[in-house]
Amino acid sequence: EAIAQVTARFIAESVEEDDMLGFAPGRTLVAASREFDELPSADVVPLTGIGWPRLEDGVEVISNAGRASGGATYPLYVPILIDAEARPILRHPMVQQAFDRFGRTSKAFLTIGGWPDSSLLSLILEENGERSAFEERGVVAEIGTSLLDLQGRSVPGLEERFIGIPEEQLRKVPLRVGIGGGQGKQQAVLATLRSGLLHVL
């Protein structure tokens, strides 16, 4: 709750008129978005697909930010992780509309996931029987669509299945903010700092 309040205040102070705001939600960002009162006029796009079983998290942040800013929202009603046979859904115009906004994002706010137990993606991969293979390769964190080892290096393997802004595109966003803390996030925060992906933690 404390991190959410700081996050909400930082977002309110940093948003400018005509920004394109990108969010990769988690529980802290959901809580922060509930603190939004009014933001400068800005459009809003999710930077990742939706994680399950907390499907409402990804939708709520976008709707709360859009309501506070009065700008356009570009929801992405697709899971964060898909199998190859599901890729045709990415041709849907609504999905393409969101993807087109990735390159226009001026400020990105991303939740840091801590492996193994403080990450929704980690739990999804555990259900699929895939997590151990990534843990063996040193994954301790994810942010956006990037898996990171403790040194902050990207660990490949899910690129074709991740739905969201690619790391190369994320690195071009002018302001990148990571949100995370608490039990199970220490190594993840350190890895994310070492990755060079963030301007602000």
HUNOR-V883511 format. One line per field, one symbol per residue. phi: phi as a letter, one per 40 degrees, with the letter a starting at -180 (. if undefined). A space follows every 10 residues. Layout:
phi: ???
//
This chain:
phi: .ccccccccc cdcbcbdgcb cbbbcadccc ccccccbabd cacbbccacc cbccccdccc dccccccccg ccbbcbcbdc bbcdcccdcc ccdcccccdc cdcbcbabbb cccbccbbac cdccccccgb cdcccccgcb abagbbcbcc cgccbchbdc bcbiccddcc ccccbbbbbi igdgbdcccc cccccgcbcb b
//
